[in-house]
Amino acid sequence: MMRAGRIQISTRRFGVVDVPIPKPSPLQVLIKVKAAGVCLSDVHLLTGILTPGYLVGDVVTMGHEVSGIIEDVGALVTEWSPGDRVVVCAGVHDEQNRVTTLGFDYDGGFAEYVVSDAATLVAIPDNVPFEQACIIPDAVSTPWAAITQTAKVKAGERVAVFGIGGLGIHAVQLLRIVGVSLIVALDPLEDARARALARGADIALDPLDPGFPTYLKKLVADGGVDVVFDFAGVASARSQGFRLLAEGGRLVIVGLANESIVIPNDIAFAYKRSQLLGHYGSDPIHTQELVNLIREGRLDLSSSVSEIMSLEELPEAFKRLEGKINNPVRIVIKP
């Protein structure tokens, strides 16, 4: 038996309970979990903003940011061996070619052990701590995929980032690596703005400040920005983001709010040839690219782990993340 943090979807009731240790199928591996990141999406699952799309049954082990050591391999797995250090990519295509998500549609990593398809794993170097490695899938790979795949950001472009939380702060770091010419970070929390400046933002602003509309007008008059990322998932970020866009600019929605997206003015939208893009998750190649950047010393995640807690402390971790207590980037669970 093992301990696992599981949620009943019909009641949104969560608990850390004893369950059998899973067994890998022929194309799966069994991983001893060494670290698992707590994401705002986990909180959204608890509160009902998010609901699994393809879960069979009513109960699932949560946790979609996972690193660990391979304990056992399925009979048909040849590329991995017990003892290998790995991170687990959070999405997998099922038999119907649907993208299902770890910790939502099938059992995740808030547990002592997790099984995963061998094809979803990425090896991690010995010098990368598990607590940093576990947050690469999602906290780092989602903004990286949004930047490189969906928005196709190019060096020299000007970018605004709304919401400097667990994903937005990594977007700032990654945009600097890409080589954009201007990064404007927007967040109502002073600590988040300070963190953005420390990680490479050129300007950090409070979108709720009475003086912000004046700056917004100035930035628009100066040509606006080529790309706006909404990691906040709030209507005000989207309406302000549309106004900030330069001609042909892209507004990329990453933050989830389960509400309508409103285009403020269709004439301006059409005249400026604005683009509205949605983004969700990442592919294993994005995680591999990030591991390469870390290995080469281009990306440092040492400041991203705000706190380490135990599996039994998961309810408290959810509470701290939802309330933004001490403004965490990522709380990491170590079973």
C-alpha positions as CSV (number, residue, x, y, z in Angstrom):
1,M,0.0,0.0,0.0
2,M,1.0,3.7,-0.4
3,R,-0.3,7.1,0.5
4,A,-2.0,9.2,-2.2
5,G,-3.8,12.5,-2.3
6,R,-7.2,11.7,-4.0
7,I,-10.3,13.8,-4.9
8,Q,-13.8,12.7,-5.5
9,I,-15.0,14.7,-8.4
10,S,-18.8,14.6,-7.6
11,T,-18.3,16.1,-4.2
12,R,-14.8,17.8,-4.6
13,R,-13.8,16.1,-1.4
14,F,-10.0,15.6,-1.0
15,G,-8.1,13.3,1.3
16,V,-4.7,11.6,1.7
17,V,-5.5,7.9,1.9
18,D,-4.0,4.4,1.6
19,V,-4.3,2.8,-1.9
20,P,-2.6,-0.1,-3.6
21,I,0.7,0.5,-5.3
22,P,-0.1,0.6,-9.0
23,K,1.5,-1.9,-11.4
24,P,2.8,-0.9,-14.8
25,S,1.3,-2.2,-18.0
26,P,3.7,-3.5,-20.7
27,L,4.4,0.0,-22.1
28,Q,4.4,1.8,-18.7
29,V,6.9,2.3,-15.9
30,L,6.5,2.5,-12.2
31,I,8.1,5.7,-10.7
32,K,8.9,6.3,-7.1
33,V,7.8,9.9,-6.7
34,K,10.6,12.2,-5.3
35,A,8.8,15.5,-5.8
36,A,5.5,16.9,-7.1
37,G,4.6,20.6,-7.7
38,V,1.3,22.1,-6.6
39,C,-0.3,24.2,-9.3
40,L,-3.2,26.6,-9.3
41,S,-4.9,24.1,-11.7
42,D,-5.0,21.7,-8.7
43,V,-6.9,24.4,-6.7
44,H,-9.2,24.9,-9.6
45,L,-10.0,21.2,-9.6
46,L,-10.8,21.3,-5.9
47,T,-13.1,24.3,-6.3
48,G,-14.9,23.1,-9.4
49,I,-13.5,25.6,-12.0
50,L,-11.9,22.7,-13.7
51,T,-13.4,19.2,-14.3
52,P,-11.7,16.2,-15.8
53,G,-12.8,15.6,-19.3
54,Y,-12.0,11.9,-19.7
55,L,-11.8,10.5,-16.2
56,V,-13.2,6.9,-15.9
57,G,-15.0,6.8,-12.5
58,D,-15.3,9.5,-9.9
59,V,-12.0,9.5,-8.0
60,V,-8.5,10.4,-9.1
61,T,-5.1,10.9,-7.5
62,M,-4.1,14.5,-8.2
63,G,-0.7,16.0,-9.1
64,H,0.5,16.7,-12.7
65,E,4.1,18.0,-12.0
66,V,6.1,14.9,-11.1
67,S,9.7,13.8,-10.9
68,G,11.2,10.6,-9.5
69,I,13.2,7.5,-10.0
70,I,12.0,4.5,-12.1
71,E,11.3,1.6,-9.8
72,D,10.1,-0.9,-12.4
73,V,9.4,-1.2,-16.1
74,G,6.8,-2.9,-18.2
75,A,7.6,-6.0,-20.2
76,L,7.8,-4.1,-23.5
77,V,9.8,-1.0,-22.2
78,T,13.4,-1.1,-23.5
79,E,14.4,2.6,-23.4
80,W,14.2,3.0,-19.6
81,S,15.7,1.1,-16.6
82,P,15.2,1.0,-12.9
83,G,17.2,3.8,-11.2
84,D,16.7,6.3,-14.1
85,R,15.9,9.9,-13.0
86,V,12.9,11.3,-14.9
87,V,10.2,13.9,-15.1
88,V,6.8,13.0,-16.3
89,C,5.1,15.0,-19.0
90,A,1.6,15.8,-18.0
91,G,-0.4,14.8,-21.1
92,V,-0.8,11.7,-23.1
93,H,-2.9,10.7,-26.2
94,D,-5.3,7.8,-25.4
95,E,-6.7,5.2,-27.8
96,Q,-9.2,7.7,-29.2
97,N,-6.3,10.2,-29.8
98,R,-7.7,12.5,-27.1
99,V,-5.2,14.4,-24.9
100,T,-5.7,13.3,-21.4
101,T,-4.0,14.9,-18.4
102,L,-2.1,13.4,-15.5
103,G,-3.7,14.1,-12.2
104,F,-7.1,14.9,-13.8
105,D,-8.0,12.2,-16.3
106,Y,-5.8,9.5,-14.7
107,D,-3.9,9.0,-11.5
108,G,-1.2,11.5,-10.9
109,G,1.8,12.1,-8.7
110,F,0.5,13.3,-5.3
111,A,1.5,9.8,-4.1
112,E,4.4,7.7,-3.2
113,Y,4.3,6.0,-6.6
114,V,2.9,6.7,-10.0
115,V,2.7,4.8,-13.3
116,S,3.3,6.5,-16.6
117,D,3.6,5.7,-20.2
118,A,7.2,5.3,-21.1
119,A,6.8,7.7,-24.0
120,T,5.9,10.6,-21.6
121,L,9.2,10.6,-19.7
122,V,12.2,12.9,-20.0
123,A,15.5,12.1,-18.4
124,I,17.0,14.6,-16.0
125,P,20.7,15.2,-15.2
126,D,22.1,14.2,-11.9
127,N,22.8,17.8,-11.0
128,V,19.2,18.9,-11.2
129,P,17.4,18.5,-7.9
130,F,14.1,16.6,-8.0
131,E,12.2,19.5,-6.5
132,Q,13.3,21.8,-9.3
133,A,12.8,19.2,-12.0
134,C,9.3,18.3,-11.1
135,I,8.0,21.8,-12.0
136,I,9.4,21.8,-15.5
137,P,6.3,20.1,-16.9
138,D,3.6,22.7,-16.7
139,A,5.0,25.6,-14.6
140,V,7.9,26.0,-17.1
141,S,6.9,24.0,-20.1
142,T,3.5,25.5,-20.5
143,P,4.8,29.1,-20.9
144,W,7.7,27.8,-23.0
145,A,5.2,26.1,-25.4
146,A,3.0,29.2,-25.4
147,I,6.0,31.4,-26.3
148,T,7.7,29.2,-28.9
149,Q,4.8,27.2,-30.4
150,T,1.6,29.2,-30.1
151,A,2.7,32.8,-30.1
152,K,5.9,32.1,-32.1
153,V,7.7,35.0,-30.3
154,K,10.7,36.3,-32.1
155,A,13.8,38.0,-30.9
156,G,13.3,41.8,-30.8
157,E,9.6,41.7,-30.3
158,R,7.9,43.6,-27.4
159,V,5.9,41.5,-25.0
160,A,3.5,42.1,-22.0
161,V,2.8,39.4,-19.4
162,F,-0.3,39.6,-17.2
163,G,-0.1,37.5,-14.0
164,I,3.3,36.9,-12.5
165,G,2.5,33.7,-10.7
166,G,3.8,30.2,-11.1
167,L,3.6,30.3,-15.0
168,G,4.0,34.0,-15.6
169,I,7.3,34.4,-13.7
170,H,8.8,31.6,-15.8
171,A,7.5,33.3,-19.0
172,V,9.5,36.4,-18.0
173,Q,12.7,34.3,-17.7
174,L,12.0,32.4,-20.9
175,L,11.2,35.6,-22.9
176,R,14.6,37.0,-21.9
177,I,16.2,33.8,-23.2
178,V,14.4,34.2,-26.5
179,G,15.7,37.8,-26.8
180,V,12.7,40.0,-26.8
181,S,13.4,43.7,-26.7
182,L,10.8,44.7,-24.0
183,I,9.1,42.7,-21.2
184,V,6.3,44.5,-19.4
185,A,5.1,42.5,-16.3
186,L,1.7,43.3,-14.9
187,D,0.5,42.1,-11.5
188,P,-1.3,43.7,-8.6
189,L,1.0,42.1,-6.0
190,E,4.1,44.1,-5.2
191,D,6.2,41.0,-4.4
192,A,5.2,39.6,-7.8
193,R,6.3,42.7,-9.6
194,A,9.6,42.8,-7.7
195,R,10.2,39.2,-8.6
196,A,9.5,39.9,-12.3
197,L,12.1,42.7,-12.3
198,A,14.6,40.4,-10.7
199,R,14.0,37.7,-13.3
200,G,14.4,40.0,-16.3
201,A,11.3,42.2,-16.8
202,D,12.1,45.7,-18.0
203,I,9.0,47.3,-16.4
204,A,6.7,46.0,-13.7
205,L,3.3,47.6,-13.3
206,D,0.2,47.3,-11.1
207,P,-2.8,47.1,-13.5
208,L,-5.1,48.2,-10.7
209,D,-3.1,51.4,-10.0
210,P,-5.0,54.6,-10.8
211,G,-2.1,55.7,-12.9
212,F,-2.0,52.6,-15.0
213,P,-4.4,53.8,-17.8
214,T,-2.1,56.7,-18.4
215,Y,0.9,54.4,-18.9
216,L,-1.3,52.1,-21.1
217,K,-2.1,55.0,-23.4
218,K,1.6,56.0,-23.5
219,L,2.6,52.4,-24.4
220,V,-0.1,52.2,-27.1
221,A,1.0,55.6,-28.5
222,D,4.5,54.2,-28.6
223,G,3.4,51.4,-30.8
224,G,2.0,48.9,-28.3
225,V,3.4,45.4,-27.9
226,D,3.6,42.5,-30.4
227,V,2.4,39.8,-27.9
228,V,0.3,39.8,-24.7
229,F,0.2,36.7,-22.5
230,D,-2.7,36.3,-20.1
231,F,-1.5,34.0,-17.3
232,A,-3.9,35.7,-14.9
233,G,-7.2,34.4,-16.3
234,V,-9.2,37.5,-15.6
235,A,-11.4,39.6,-17.8
236,S,-9.5,42.9,-17.1
237,A,-6.2,41.4,-18.3
238,R,-7.9,40.5,-21.6
239,S,-9.5,43.8,-22.2
240,Q,-6.4,45.7,-21.3
241,G,-4.3,43.2,-23.4
242,F,-6.4,43.9,-26.5
243,R,-5.7,47.6,-26.1
244,L,-2.0,47.1,-25.8
245,L,-1.6,45.1,-29.0
246,A,0.3,46.6,-31.9
247,E,-0.9,46.0,-35.5
248,G,-0.9,42.3,-36.1
249,G,-0.4,41.6,-32.4
250,R,-1.3,38.3,-30.7
251,L,-3.2,38.0,-27.4
252,V,-2.5,34.5,-26.0
253,I,-4.9,33.1,-23.3
254,V,-3.2,30.7,-21.0
255,G,-4.9,31.5,-17.6
256,L,-8.2,29.6,-17.2
257,A,-11.3,31.3,-15.7
258,N,-14.1,29.3,-17.2
259,E,-15.8,32.4,-18.5
260,S,-16.5,34.1,-21.8
261,I,-13.8,36.0,-23.7
262,V,-15.0,39.4,-24.9
263,I,-13.5,41.3,-27.8
264,P,-14.0,45.0,-26.7
265,N,-14.4,46.4,-30.2
266,D,-14.7,44.4,-33.4
267,I,-13.7,47.3,-35.7
268,A,-10.4,47.9,-33.8
269,F,-9.9,44.1,-33.7
270,A,-10.3,43.8,-37.5
271,Y,-8.5,47.0,-38.4
272,K,-5.4,46.1,-36.4
273,R,-5.5,42.5,-37.6
274,S,-5.3,41.4,-34.0
275,Q,-5.1,37.7,-33.2
276,L,-6.7,35.8,-30.3
277,L,-5.0,32.5,-29.5
278,G,-5.7,29.9,-26.9
279,H,-2.9,27.8,-25.3
280,Y,-3.0,24.7,-23.1
281,G,-0.1,22.6,-21.8
282,S,2.9,21.4,-23.7
283,D,4.5,18.4,-25.5
284,P,7.4,16.3,-24.4
285,I,9.7,18.1,-26.8
286,H,9.2,21.3,-24.8
287,T,10.2,19.6,-21.6
288,Q,13.3,18.2,-23.3
289,E,14.2,21.6,-24.6
290,L,14.0,23.1,-21.1
291,V,16.0,20.3,-19.6
292,N,18.7,21.1,-22.2
293,L,18.6,24.8,-21.3
294,I,19.1,23.9,-17.6
295,R,21.9,21.5,-18.4
296,E,23.6,24.2,-20.5
297,G,23.3,26.7,-17.7
298,R,20.9,28.9,-19.6
299,L,17.9,28.5,-17.3
300,D,18.0,28.6,-13.5
301,L,15.0,27.3,-11.5
302,S,16.6,27.5,-8.0
303,S,14.4,30.4,-7.0
304,S,11.2,28.8,-8.2
305,V,10.6,26.5,-5.3
306,S,9.0,28.6,-2.6
307,E,8.4,25.8,0.0
308,I,8.7,22.1,0.4
309,M,5.8,20.3,2.2
310,S,4.8,16.7,2.9
311,L,2.1,14.7,1.3
312,E,0.0,14.9,4.4
313,E,0.2,18.7,4.3
314,L,-1.4,19.0,0.8
315,P,-4.6,20.6,2.2
316,E,-2.5,23.4,3.7
317,A,-0.5,23.7,0.5
318,F,-3.7,24.2,-1.5
319,K,-4.9,26.8,1.0
320,R,-1.6,28.8,0.8
321,L,-1.6,28.7,-3.0
322,E,-5.2,29.8,-3.3
323,G,-4.8,32.6,-0.8
324,K,-1.4,33.6,-2.3
325,I,0.1,33.4,1.2
326,N,3.7,34.5,0.9
327,N,3.1,34.7,-2.8
328,P,4.5,31.3,-3.8
329,V,5.9,30.5,-7.2
330,R,5.6,26.7,-6.6
331,I,5.0,24.7,-3.4
332,V,6.6,21.3,-3.9
333,I,5.4,18.1,-2.2
334,K,7.9,15.4,-1.2
335,P,6.2,12.1,-0.3
